[in-house]
Amino acid sequence: MQTPIAREIVDQAIEALGISDFGRATIREIVAVAQQSEKASGQEFIKMEMGVPGLPASAYGVQAQVEALQNGIARLYPNINGLDALKNEASRFVKAFVGVDIRPEGCVPVCGSMQGTFASFLTASQTDPKKNTILFIDPGFPVQKQQCLVMGAPCESFDVYAYRGDKLAPKLESYLKKGNIAAIIYSNPNNPAWICLREEELAAIGRLATQYDVIVLEDLAYFAMDFRKNLSRPFEAPYQATVARYTDNYVLLISGSKAFSYAGERIAVSCISDKLYHREYPALTSRYGNGCFGPVFIHRVLYALSSGTSHSAQYALAAMFKAASDGVYDFRSDIAEYGRRAAKLKEIFCRHGFGIVYDKDMEEPIADGFYFTVSWPGMSGKQLARELLYYGVSAIALDSTGSTRQGLRICTSFIRDHQYELLEERMKIFEENHKND
């Protein structure tokens, strides 16, 4: 059958990269296949594999960072605890948009949420010799499991889609009662399914985290991106849903990458609850001489990883947090573009025979946002991921996200206006070629 990209071009790129199991291919490997195939074929690829912001960086951040650099900040090492201005504004931002109180001392700058999760995994897994395992409420971000692999921390997981609502607590407890879980991690909104855990589900997670003395790592990479709710008014409900209302055992990971389109500067904050920050763990005392969670996280783990976070980028994030909390910068109005893109892309895929894998958020239709998921009847995720490359479309298989379902994660961030028509043309050919599958 004729395809927009010659099959041998894609096959050669896959072979050259040594990818033997396409279902387990990393995001970067799929990016490389698409780039090589695009170059060899001379045909534009529609890139939907990487969760990279596709909007201009916040002007508030850029201006503040440039001013900091012009004032000579690059010559100075940053304080490992973080810039006071950023810590104060992070604490205020959490109050304004999450509706909870975290003192500035626990709002710690990190080199993106990726470093925040790595440091959190390391610290949490050392708090109790009996608890060394990370529990993933999947589907989730594939690289976080790679972090566990790198540090040698065991991990367990389950696909939450079949355990929403009242089913979540019993499923979660079946893991926690074994006594080996150090931390629970999930993203909310979810990468890649875009489901949003509700307050009653977060209450169950919080209750069980307290009961079994487990730390919850809440990855808010897509902060306030449930576009079904107006989460843009500082210090007014509704707020970003969070487990922080239901337990003291938590770390909130708030990134500048998506909400402020500031991914290139690798800047985020890990917000440690006041009680967890000051909690003493005998196992940490034995290892470090200081058993207090917060200081160990900062002065031992983060110090060993990077000796601090980009000095000028901290000024940028502080300025963006301040402008948002002051109500002069409605960051959600910018990022709402992702929801508009998702609606258009879903319509094209569905009209040409694709299905939405995670189509419901409990009884509601799934929201439009940064990600969504698609499938094709009779194809596994890795088969579909490879097949779409022949049509100049790159995406990752759900296998790599911990999903038990077959399909692909589609990211809306890189889509350009002219590509809707291009996708329409190519999916029409795909439908014709596969209508008798």
C-alpha atoms as one frame of an Amber mdcrd trajectory, in Angstrom:
protein
   0.000   0.000   0.000   1.152   3.556  -0.710   2.037   5.662   2.323   3.065
   9.340   2.540   6.515   8.306   3.836   8.259   5.390   2.140   8.329   2.432
   4.533  11.964   1.649   3.894  12.978   5.135   5.085  11.282   4.673   8.468
  12.462   1.061   8.780  16.050   2.064   8.118  15.877   4.799  10.771  14.477
   2.334  13.329  17.154  -0.220  12.504  19.931   2.366  12.672  18.828   3.335
  16.177  18.731  -0.295  17.308  15.105  -0.229  18.490  14.024  -3.851  18.837
  10.739  -3.354  20.721   8.827  -0.310  19.570   6.445  -0.518  22.533   9.383
   0.176  24.841  11.031   2.847  22.697  11.791   5.994  24.664  10.362   9.358
  23.721  13.794  10.516  22.594  14.225   7.449  20.378  10.924   8.118  18.626
  11.912  11.752  18.188  15.149  10.570  16.557  13.287   8.215  14.188  10.955
  11.040  13.152  13.817  13.477  12.649  15.861  11.063  10.549  12.839  10.019
   8.490  11.824  13.630   7.924  15.308  14.509   6.727  15.597  11.451   4.462
  12.121  11.813   2.927  11.949  15.584   2.690   8.389  15.321   4.051   7.168
  17.241   7.087   6.362  15.141  10.157   3.565  15.960  12.575   5.322  15.525
  15.905   3.086  14.480  18.770   5.530  12.487  20.882   7.240  15.007  23.155
   5.509  16.984  25.878   7.375  20.190  25.075   5.542  23.524  25.379   4.571
  25.002  22.043   3.779  28.527  23.244   6.014  31.563  23.844   7.684  31.760
  27.251   6.108  34.120  29.757   7.324  37.677  29.225   7.313  38.221  33.001
   9.870  35.469  33.389  12.051  36.496  30.480  12.259  40.119  31.610  13.133
  39.193  35.194  15.762  36.680  34.117  17.399  39.065  31.666  17.556  41.775
  34.321  19.110  39.343  36.784  21.765  38.360  34.250  22.487  41.967  33.366
  22.941  42.672  37.065  25.686  40.035  37.223  23.854  37.196  38.967  25.498
  34.578  36.718  28.808  34.983  38.545  27.341  33.853  41.864  26.482  30.361
  43.060  22.825  30.193  44.069  21.950  29.476  47.689  21.179  25.741  47.882
  17.997  26.567  49.836  16.807  28.796  47.029  16.332  32.491  46.359  14.305
  34.072  49.168  12.116  35.939  46.701  11.244  32.707  44.906  10.568  30.794
  48.115   8.242  33.545  49.330   6.413  33.838  46.016   6.118  30.060  45.681
   4.489  29.885  49.104   2.118  32.679  48.099   1.357  31.055  44.724   0.427
  27.777  46.443  -1.925  29.687  48.728  -3.400  31.627  45.782  -4.058  28.722
  43.415  -3.990  25.541  45.538  -5.560  27.033  48.651  -3.155  25.480  51.171
  -0.432  26.904  53.398   3.198  25.880  52.967   5.902  27.980  54.604   8.579
  29.423  52.296  11.305  27.246  53.839   9.659  24.149  52.313   9.364  25.636
  48.809  12.623  24.464  47.279  13.847  25.354  43.752  14.840  22.369  41.619
  16.111  21.910  38.070  12.675  21.075  36.717  10.178  18.684  38.283  12.279
  15.821  36.931  14.983  16.660  39.450  12.321  17.217  42.078  10.936  13.702
  41.640  14.417  12.147  41.559  15.395  13.874  44.803  12.036  12.975  46.355
  12.376   9.311  45.349  15.867   9.197  46.854  14.930  10.879  50.119  11.632
   9.050  50.633  13.160   5.651  49.944  15.758   6.242  52.688  13.334   7.200
  55.485  12.583   3.632  56.584  14.680   0.500  55.894  11.484  -1.517  55.407
  10.124   0.893  52.778  12.125   1.162  49.589   9.457   0.883  46.850   7.773
   3.636  44.815   4.120   3.086  43.888   2.971   4.615  40.607  -0.689   5.409
  40.095  -0.534   4.928  36.338  -0.618   5.741  33.503   2.229   8.146  34.028
   5.392   9.793  32.801   7.703   6.984  31.572  10.949   8.669  32.603   9.987
   8.611  36.286  10.223   4.829  36.231  13.577   5.200  34.536  14.635   7.340
  37.496  13.768   4.450  39.820  15.761   2.110  37.607  18.769   4.429  37.686
  18.740   4.720  41.485  17.936   1.041  42.009  14.608   1.668  43.744  11.924
  -0.994  43.179   8.605   0.246  41.869   5.069  -1.079  41.567   2.134   0.298
  39.627  -1.488  -0.066  38.627  -3.622   1.526  35.920  -6.062   3.773  37.775
  -8.679   3.879  35.018 -10.491   0.791  36.295 -10.237   1.948  39.915 -11.822
   5.373  39.980 -14.094   6.646  42.712 -14.876   4.192  45.517 -12.677   1.536
  43.914  -9.475   3.524  44.376  -9.009   3.157  48.146  -9.246  -0.659  48.258
  -6.867  -0.986  45.311  -4.379   1.431  46.824  -4.562  -0.232  50.229  -3.798
  -3.630  48.694  -0.315  -2.263  47.941   0.201  -0.183  51.086  -0.651  -2.942
  53.552   2.387  -4.919  52.386   4.496  -2.357  54.238   7.156  -1.773  51.571
   5.863   1.410  49.916   7.906   4.544  50.626   6.097   6.941  48.307   3.131
   7.226  45.954   3.371   9.286  42.768   0.793  10.439  40.232   0.178  13.414
  37.958  -3.001  15.468  38.141  -4.143  16.212  35.431  -2.821  12.883  34.290
  -0.085  12.375  31.729  -1.136  10.811  29.320  -4.817  10.022  29.947  -5.750
  13.566  31.055  -8.076  12.243  33.738  -8.275  14.465  36.815  -8.460  12.843
  40.239 -11.321  14.290  42.245 -11.352  15.598  45.783 -12.942  12.433  47.167
 -10.246  10.306  45.486  -7.485  12.579  46.766  -9.051  12.386  50.234  -8.771
   8.597  50.080  -5.135   8.806  48.979  -4.386  11.250  51.796  -6.138   9.156
  54.434  -4.253   6.014  53.438  -0.933   7.876  53.190  -1.368   8.979  56.790
  -2.558   5.556  57.948   0.362   3.704  56.362   2.915   6.520  56.812   3.684
   6.930  53.108   4.812  10.115  51.340   2.657  11.341  48.432   4.434  12.990
  45.499   1.854  15.011  43.601   3.205  15.927  40.170   1.472  19.140  39.115
   3.351  19.492  35.831   0.078  20.511  34.165  -0.892  22.921  36.888  -4.462
  24.267  36.686  -4.967  22.724  33.231  -8.365  21.165  33.943  -9.995  23.598
  31.559 -13.485  22.537  32.635 -13.039  24.718  35.722 -12.051  28.336  36.121
  -8.856  27.937  38.127  -7.414  31.293  37.087  -8.586  33.538  39.968  -5.935
  33.900  42.709  -7.105  33.384  46.295 -10.578  32.320  45.118 -12.189  28.907
  44.797 -12.199  26.691  42.853  -8.582  25.735  43.493  -6.281  23.165  41.928
  -7.330  19.781  43.348  -4.702  18.413  45.731  -3.939  15.709  48.281  -2.466
  18.442  50.494  -5.892  19.023  52.035  -6.012  15.454  53.363  -2.557  14.529
  54.682   0.646  16.112  55.965   2.783  13.531  54.133   3.220  15.231  50.770
   5.477  17.021  48.327   3.887  19.130  45.594   5.940  19.402  42.389   5.113
  22.651  40.587   6.918  23.232  37.311   7.498  26.344  35.251   7.673  24.264
  32.086   4.030  23.918  31.025   2.073  26.535  32.977   4.523  29.295  32.036
   6.098  27.718  28.913   9.492  28.004  30.607  10.740  24.481  29.940  14.146
  25.439  28.559  15.400  26.923  31.813  14.688  23.750  33.873  13.017  25.481
  36.787  10.432  24.208  39.274   9.740  24.069  42.995   9.296  21.079  45.269
   6.873  22.210  47.971   7.289  20.087  51.095   4.529  20.200  53.698   5.452
  21.989  56.913   5.162  18.855  59.046   7.061  16.604  56.615   9.805  19.211
  56.257  10.519  19.074  59.998   9.864  15.390  60.559  12.768  13.408  62.004
  13.525   9.944  60.635  15.979   7.715  62.543  17.126   6.097  59.286  18.085
   9.515  57.894  19.911  10.353  61.119  21.847   7.100  60.855  22.823   7.840
  57.259  23.456  11.593  57.357  23.701  12.630  61.000  20.631  14.816  60.488
  17.279  13.047  60.272  15.062  15.988  59.340  13.388  15.361  55.951  13.572
  18.905  54.542  17.218  19.646  55.333  18.259  16.179  54.101  16.320  16.758
  50.853  18.087  20.098  50.331  21.535  19.884  51.916  22.321  16.247  51.182
  20.363  15.024  48.168  19.930  18.195  46.071  23.410  19.391  46.947  24.839
  16.131  45.631  22.739  16.290  42.456  23.310  19.829  41.235  24.642  22.127
  43.979  21.677  24.412  43.389  19.305  25.553  40.682  19.981  28.081  37.899
  20.292  31.420  39.670  18.749  33.605  36.983  15.895  31.156  36.326  14.896
  31.473  39.972  14.340  35.188  39.415  12.197  34.311  36.405   9.972  31.883
  38.281   9.622  34.276  41.207   8.402  36.995  38.845   5.918  34.663  37.128
   4.527  33.425  40.444   4.203  37.014  41.700   2.436  38.286  38.568  -0.003
  35.358  38.687  -0.735  35.785  42.406  -1.126  39.547  41.971  -3.788  38.854
  39.356  -2.012  40.800  36.594  -0.949  37.662  34.656  -3.635  35.151  33.679
  -1.323  32.316  32.681  -4.293  30.012  32.061  -5.614  32.135  29.225  -2.400
  31.386  27.317  -2.230  27.657  27.960  -5.942  27.163  27.187  -4.725  26.968
  23.586  -3.773  23.344  24.267  -7.398  22.508  24.960  -8.492  24.101  21.692
  -5.870  22.115  19.793  -6.936  18.863  21.443 -10.564  19.363  20.406  -9.563
  19.849  16.754  -7.151  16.917  16.713  -9.599  14.529  18.371 -12.229  15.390
  15.795  -9.868  14.560  12.914  -8.712  11.265  14.408 -12.224  10.132  15.365
 -13.712  11.047  11.991 -11.214   8.721  10.331 -11.937   5.692  12.482  -9.713
   6.135  15.533 -11.027   5.771  19.081 -10.178   7.641  22.252  -8.605   5.156
  24.679  -9.198   7.049  27.915 -12.482   8.594  26.857 -14.149   9.184  30.230
 -13.202  10.997  33.411 -15.511   8.885  35.548 -18.970   9.829  34.219 -17.756
  12.915  32.328 -16.169  13.021  28.866 -12.417  13.430  29.129 -11.319  17.068
  29.126  -9.413  18.636  26.258  -5.861  19.497  27.216  -2.154  18.914  26.707
  -2.561  15.172  25.992  -5.126  12.677  24.821  -4.998   9.037  23.742  -6.002
   7.258  20.520  -6.313   3.681  19.291  -7.030   1.811  16.070  -9.130  -1.396
  16.060  -7.002  -4.530  16.084  -3.640  -2.773  16.480  -1.457  -2.807  19.558
   0.043   0.453  20.696   3.491  -0.357  19.381   2.064  -1.457  16.032   0.112
   1.767  15.715   3.076   3.915  16.770   5.213   2.360  14.049   2.466   2.402
  11.421   1.736   6.094  11.905   5.384   6.919  11.228   4.768   5.808   7.630
   2.147   8.566   7.550   4.483  11.191   8.979   2.978  11.187  12.478   5.051
  10.408  15.574   3.636   9.489  18.996   4.501   7.164  21.894   2.798   3.874
  22.721   0.847   3.703  25.963   2.835   0.593  26.937   5.653   2.851  28.127
   3.354   4.826  30.452   2.243   1.881  32.588  -1.126   1.722  30.867  -2.847
  -1.644  30.497  -4.599  -0.390  27.362  -3.462  -0.375  23.765  -3.019   2.913
  21.980  -0.936   6.059  21.741  -0.345   9.237  23.684  -0.956  12.306  21.529
   0.597  15.601  22.612  -0.957  18.814  21.308   1.932  21.156  21.995   3.834
  21.135  18.681   0.821  21.367  16.370   0.881  24.312  13.973  -2.151  25.764
  12.236  -1.276  24.384   8.794  -0.854  20.865  10.197  -4.554  20.262  10.841
  -5.081  20.080   7.087  -1.971  17.921   6.684  -3.179  15.529   9.394  -6.588
  15.393   7.730  -4.999  14.360   4.420  -2.799  11.704   5.971  -5.446  10.198
   8.230  -7.762   9.948   5.236  -5.095   7.851   3.483  -4.568   5.828   6.679
  -8.298   5.097   6.877  -8.406   4.016   3.237  -5.411   1.739   3.677  -6.761
   0.109   6.846 -10.529   0.096   6.399 -10.559  -3.681   5.867  -8.282  -4.497
   8.827
